[in-house]
């Protein structure tokens, strides 16, 4: 795909999503389809931090402001949703006599800003929250390729890279070129051996004066910070693999190791075995029947995906496939939260 087509597709996608949520919010369509709201929602977040204005932000969807998180919680409570610990949802939804609607908040990857900005807000509202921990990030043994790529493309006007057909010069001087290059790197991670792809991105970054491990060290909490957070009764840690690899693309031995050893690490840091699991990426292509079986066999009460949708009474029948709704950095308005809570964007 050409550079201009990549940028046009990116902008068109967000325009369509924004228009859809505006339509749901402005027409208050949820009043006419109350059943669409289901039994509540599991919200997904990554970073919670004050707004920043770097020159290039391909990961902007993964970052919301503390103000917006506060708005999202207030909106859920105003809608009558009952705060619930994530790991309690299978039991709560299985009770046919309980008609309440629930809200759970989850944060992926273990970023330090979750401690600094998100945790105090959750405490303010007595809102339970789960942070999914990637052991390799906490231990600084795995880099975060999408953050490394953002740093690289935000710094250089071009760089050399081998996408599998030999070294080539990749342009990254203009916004369109940077978005196109980032999309190519993302596709490379998805198509190639992921460990090797991450290593190639790390090498390109180091060649241009960027330390990928330093990025992790700056963004992700340490084991000691996680131990301190574990004293918060509203907090629970969930497992999120060793290396944040697409589990549907690894062999069975590694699948078991990624799941089990990440749970072992949480138990060591937090003093309890995690009851919930989060698939890296969480898309249909990243959650196979084999991965679901492995998660269930590991003893988790539930596993969450990134498949969008509200909670349903039937969800406990497939505990390894719970849906979540992203609180996206591109759509930080209260009326968008109201639209998401209506469930209407997920019909069909």
Helices and strands as residue ranges (DSSP letters): H 3-27, G 29-31, G 34-37, E 40-45, E 47-48, G 60-62, E 63-64, H 66-78, E 82-83, G 86-88, H 89-94, E 102-109, H 112-113, I 114-118, H 119-124, E 129-133, H 135-138, H 145-153, E 158-162, E 167-171, H 175-191, H 194-207, H 212-219, H 223-229, E 235-239, G 247-249, H 252-270, E 276-278, G 284-286, H 289-297, E 302-304, G 313-318, E 325-326, H 334-342, G 344-346
